[in-house]
């Protein structure tokens, strides 16, 4: 099993698909695979975008990786809610902090929508005109 990329690592979409499969994100792996011709071949993983990559010595960027994969490919609003929910759930499981999880969840719900058109917005991998 491959290890989760660290912030700053370049990630190939094909490797992200394998990681999603290895970690049980089978539906996300399928979505990435189905859309890989519309996505960049690779991207730089920034960790938990504009947020903490570690929390009380927990490497929370590992949870953020799968959230970033979902945001790369985008999809329906229901799929976005699921991705955000799974991020929050993963964070509380990893850190034991409901507060940290809830604050993070609120942040991605407010700041992660596709309307912002940023390099961390929902569906950013499919949008050629997203900005930094």
ABEGO torsion letter per residue (X at the ends): XBBBBBBGBBBBAAAAAAAAAAAGBAAAAAAAAAAAAABBABBBBAEBBGBBABBGGBBAAAAAAAAAAAAAAEEBAAAAAAAAAAAAAAAAAAAGBAAAAAAAAAAAAAAABAAAGBAABBGAAABAABBX
